[in-house]
Amino acid sequence: MRVTGYWRNISFLYRLAGWKCIHCGTFHHYKPVVCRRCRSREFTQVELPGSGRLIAYTVIRSPPKEFERYAPYSIGLIELEDGTKILSQLTDFKEDELRDGIRVEAVFRRVRVNGEQGIIEYGYKFRPVLSRS
Amino acid sequence: MVGVYVAGVGFTKIAEHWDKDLEQLMAEAAVKALEDAGVSTVNAIYVGCALSEYLQCQANLGALMAECTGLVGVPAFRSEAAEASGAAALYSGFCDIASGRSEAVLVIGGEKLSDGLPEEVSSGMLMMSGRSWYEGFMGADFYAISALLYRLYSKRYGDEGIPFFPVISHEHAEGVAHAQYPFKITLDRVLESPFIAEPLRMLEVSGIGDGAAALVLVSEGLARRLKSPKIKIFISSATDYMNPFDREDPLRLQSVMLSVSKVLEQAGVSRGEVNMVELHDSVSILGALCLESGGFSPPGAAGKLAMKGEFGLNGRLPCNTFGGLKARGHPFGATAIYPSRGDISPAYWACWEESA
């Protein structure tokens, strides 16, 4: 991905901010021209809740070229508190800690170093909710 | 609508063709198809390829293939629809004939994955399977998405029989001259292979191969005048939200459901009358989801039916009759153009095997 494409989408990648259709409620993580479900053109900007439940996860062991230096890494499917489902890298967990159904929360992290220029790209990742002891 | 017929078929073995460029593979398949049809020219050329810009630094495949097939002057275009690029070219060619504008068209699908390292092919697949700044940004590649679907499926239905789909495909590829992996594998070998993205194992995904396949499509009128054997074809296609988890039910492939229903309706055939099915089994779980979404298996039952032998060559509904994407091979843009066992006459087959 080009740095410009990353830059245009940082509101979602940094803050989980996107556009909700005011007619049917569908959330768009990209800036929509029309709603992908009802084709309405009216949206309100919202920030998704930063916590939810891990529905399922996997570990990538033979990654695409640009992710080789990060392997193995985990990808989770997360259902946020408002019901929106998003994909995220998982971080800050011990191996035996990941289980379907655990509570997870968003954190702001360095995701990768992009291209020959070595531009550092940040974004959200999710981690297990820290238990208060 | 004018009836559309396949009058000529050509394809290469799927392998790592170190000594051939993408254009040579595609030209070989195309010239065979033209010879098979017995036509010297066509009204248009449609090329399907997914990753030539990325792996070969090559675009403009339409004009390139017109030149390589000796048909300079003929209009020629390339279609891209990820792993369905070949199907997209076929769709365009079909519509050209069906509309009455063209009498004969050449459809070519090709892909040369061995020009890239495995991790570069994975990068290519990352480009194809989601948005570059979302799935691409976090590295949620095709295997990650498939693994998550696999998990959801296992939770809802159990995973019994899903790792058996590669076993079926390999059994059907045994001895097939154009297959990349023409040998049997056991279920134990599948289960013992390492995870590439758990629960997805190495032997549950297709390999990296090069190949090209081509068809000459003709109108009803021209079909009557040509001596070559002809098959009438119907085609349908549909889309869904890019990210499966944005769909109402990620385990129900709406695009498969819609396109299967539409094409059967066009052909006037019911599901019970279908004799064989080709599945997109680039990963095992997708083979099962295709069967279930296409209405050929109840939801959650495809794996169990597979274990019972229903999808074997002698079963109720033979699947992936030359080995599917898993064992015959999966050169993305060519995949949809390769024939199934039902598409080829015994005479053509004998001739092909001899030349191979």
Chai-1 contact restraints between the chains, C-beta under 6 A:
chainA,res_idxA,chainB,res_idxB,connection_type,confidence,min_distance_angstrom,max_distance_angstrom,comment,restraint_id
A,M1,B,S132,contact,1.0,0.0,6.0,A-B,restraint_1
A,M1,B,W133,contact,1.0,0.0,6.0,A-B,restraint_2
A,M1,B,G136,contact,1.0,0.0,6.0,A-B,restraint_3
A,G5,B,W133,contact,1.0,0.0,6.0,A-B,restraint_4
A,Y6,B,W133,contact,1.0,0.0,6.0,A-B,restraint_5
A,N9,B,W133,contact,1.0,0.0,6.0,A-B,restraint_6
A,A56,B,L148,contact,1.0,0.0,6.0,A-B,restraint_7
A,A56,B,R151,contact,1.0,0.0,6.0,A-B,restraint_8
A,A56,B,L152,contact,1.0,0.0,6.0,A-B,restraint_9
A,T58,B,A144,contact,1.0,0.0,6.0,A-B,restraint_10
A,T58,B,A147,contact,1.0,0.0,6.0,A-B,restraint_11
A,T58,B,L148,contact,1.0,0.0,6.0,A-B,restraint_12
A,T58,B,A197,contact,1.0,0.0,6.0,A-B,restraint_13
A,T58,B,E198,contact,1.0,0.0,6.0,A-B,restraint_14
A,V59,B,E198,contact,1.0,0.0,6.0,A-B,restraint_15
A,I60,B,A144,contact,1.0,0.0,6.0,A-B,restraint_16
A,I60,B,A197,contact,1.0,0.0,6.0,A-B,restraint_17
A,R61,B,I196,contact,1.0,0.0,6.0,A-B,restraint_18
A,S62,B,I196,contact,1.0,0.0,6.0,A-B,restraint_19
A,P63,B,G139,contact,1.0,0.0,6.0,A-B,restraint_20
A,P64,B,S122,contact,1.0,0.0,6.0,A-B,restraint_21
A,P64,B,S123,contact,1.0,0.0,6.0,A-B,restraint_22
A,P64,B,L126,contact,1.0,0.0,6.0,A-B,restraint_23
A,P64,B,D141,contact,1.0,0.0,6.0,A-B,restraint_24
A,K65,B,E119,contact,1.0,0.0,6.0,A-B,restraint_25
A,K65,B,E120,contact,1.0,0.0,6.0,A-B,restraint_26
A,K65,B,S123,contact,1.0,0.0,6.0,A-B,restraint_27
A,F67,B,G139,contact,1.0,0.0,6.0,A-B,restraint_28
A,E68,B,E119,contact,1.0,0.0,6.0,A-B,restraint_29
A,I75,B,A140,contact,1.0,0.0,6.0,A-B,restraint_30
A,I75,B,A144,contact,1.0,0.0,6.0,A-B,restraint_31
A,L77,B,L148,contact,1.0,0.0,6.0,A-B,restraint_32
A,L77,B,F245,contact,1.0,0.0,6.0,A-B,restraint_33
A,K85,B,F245,contact,1.0,0.0,6.0,A-B,restraint_34
A,L87,B,A140,contact,1.0,0.0,6.0,A-B,restraint_35
A,Q89,B,M138,contact,1.0,0.0,6.0,A-B,restraint_36
